[in-house]
């Protein structure tokens, strides 16, 4: 945002400077034309037009110079840090890709691959893989989990995000533990063990929630006796059999000994 403000500041400053110069040139041109073309015997209608144009352009040029000085007196917004600028450009690129028809899925897949690569070699990699598979399964059922199941869907979304952040925290603590001196490792190891236990328990609970959601769908959509489509097909088959039987009875049968 700061970079945008800085860019807009200098763009507006340049625009005002060009405008002031342009109106100054026009004011000088109209003023010179007025001085040269005004007859000594008096001012006619055409001369009044030249004089009015000269006065108007002079006033506009003066206002533009005043605006330019006022803007130039203001301090320019600070330059954005290179890291922040890179993050801003990356966010713009991601937003542009997400607006494409299949962009959201591509961005999500890239983020999953990046996170999987970052967690590789840590104790959080296994639970994260399980969480990712369960979350993918849950996403495929979300549209059908309506009614009484909607609160569970919302809770699952919040829990998934929390567990992903917890996996990142476990990996960060584990990397720090590898670099920490010997006297600082015991508290870090204790914290890592506690976080890992929370992650394992959370992923297990999330998997159970996904299984429960699948069971809910199975019970909700299970027909009482027979699937409606199968019932309609059976009725249509019986109807066709009835038509065939009726046509067979209506067709005249050949008398024995008579040519067909």
Secondary structure, 3 states (H helix, E strand, C coil): CHHHHHHHHHHHHHHHHHHHHHHHHHHHHHHHHHHHHCCCCCCCHHHHHHHHHHHHHHHHHHHHHHHHHHHHHCCCCCCCCHHHHHHHHHHHHHHHHHCCCCHHHHHHHHHHHHHHHHHCCCCHHHHHHHHHHHHHHHHHHHHHCCHHHHHHHHHHHHHHHHHHHHHHHHHHHHHHHHHCCHHHHHHHHHHHHHHHHHHHHHHHHHHHHHHHHHHHHHHHHCCCCCCHHHHHHHHHHHHHHHHHHHHHHHCCCCCCCCCC
